[in-house]
Amino acid sequence: MTADTPADATGGKATKGTATEGKSQDGSLDGTQVGNQESLFLKADGSAPTVVVAGGGTAGHIEPALAVADAVKELCPQARVIALGTTRGLESTLVPARGYELELIPPVPVPRKPTADLFKLPLNVARAVRQTRKILDSVGADVVIGFGGYVSAPAYMACRMGRKIPFVVHEANARAGMANKLGVALGGVGLAAVSGSGLKAEVIGNPVRAALSNLDRAAKKSEAREFFGLPQQGPVLFVTGGSQGAKSINDAVSAAAPELSRAGVSVLHAYGKKNEVGVETSNPDFPYVAVPYIDRMDLAYSAADLILCRSGAMTVAEVSAVGLPAVYVPLPHGNGEQALNATDVVEAGGGILISDDSLTVASIADTVIPLVTDPGRLEEFSRATANAGHASAAENIARRVLSYAIN
């Protein structure tokens, strides 16, 4: 299989077993599909396909894999979806919790320095590839989709052993990793979240779970603000540095609490489980609600008028999918990848970038407060970020994956 998308991957063929039966013109499920699920995305013999998702290690690899898995099951309830992972990654808990089968392969860590482990690497890779191929054969895999990381590389190579199994490579970040570069080089179909990733790939966005891609923020706003103890009226700034928090963001925003309160801005601040935030007593009319962690992100997004956050790939994808205006503060490490993750949204007018060392009380007063207190600008930002995002990415990817599985 080449990197070219076949005609039927987007519903171009109207033959038995393709994705076109009951599809509305915009590609979404219509009433005919819902009533005719039994004939959708089935193989020529009438059986349902088996899809293997390979995305282990970190949440950044696992969450998009599970979002696509959910979309596959939504489009073809009869399909069997299996995840590949190792015992070292978060997938050992996240995947079973979402109700999917998990098959484990040996981890293949790549030493960063020349050590004895480096000489074992070829043998470790070969062992992982053989084990992966054994799993693919035992489950009767019809297609594989990988999301990068150390689980994907053995999966891509295994697809080229013996019976050729079609596979898709999804790159979530602005700069493609080595595993995904290998996958496309081996003939996988490339899909990318943003332009300029370094892969020969179609830009399709990052898949996010349906609870967010279908979120009606306006409809949930009242419930969300009550849930967090925020006022029903007035602007709300949502601040987060991710599940672990970000000290620089915590320090700057908490220090700006008096300025935010004086401006009539309430704050919802998720500061991270391992951090602490000290905030001066704020005006009860405009509270500063600080919590270590939020597990109802749908409500957090719905309560907010503006988010101040890092610009990791999945954060940008979720924020864009729900149409929330954003102030992105990229992590000041690595190759500047986080800033690149937000480039498309920022250039579209859906957000602004502030460097980590520029995030101060002064910049919050000069840039963030004027934005969060301006409903007109927020509305413009919201439209722009929603248009720049790819809210249907999970479904669009799932359609392509299923089409490769049955053809």
Buried (B, 14 or more C-beta within 10 A) or exposed (E): BEBEBBEBBBBEBEEEBBBBBBBEEEBEBEEEBEEEBEEBBBBEEEEBBBBBBBBBBBBBBBBBBBBBBBBBBBBBEEBBBBBBBBEBBBBBEBBEEBEBEBBBBBBBEEEEEEEEEEEEEEEBBEBBBBBBBEBBBEBEBBBBBBBBBBBBBBBBBBBBBEEEBBBBBBBBBBBBBEBBBBBBEBBBBBBBBBEEBBBBBBBBBBBBBBEBBEBEBEEBBEEBBEBBEBBEEBBBBBBBBBBEBBBBBBBBBBBBBBBBBEBBBBBBBBBBEEBEBEBEEBBEEBBBBBBBEBEEBBBBBBBBBBBBBBBBBBBBBBBBBBBBBBBBBBBEEEEEBBBBBBBBBBEBBBBBBBEBEEBBBEBBBEBBBEBBBBEEBBEBBBBBBBBBBBBBBBBBBBBBBBBBBBB
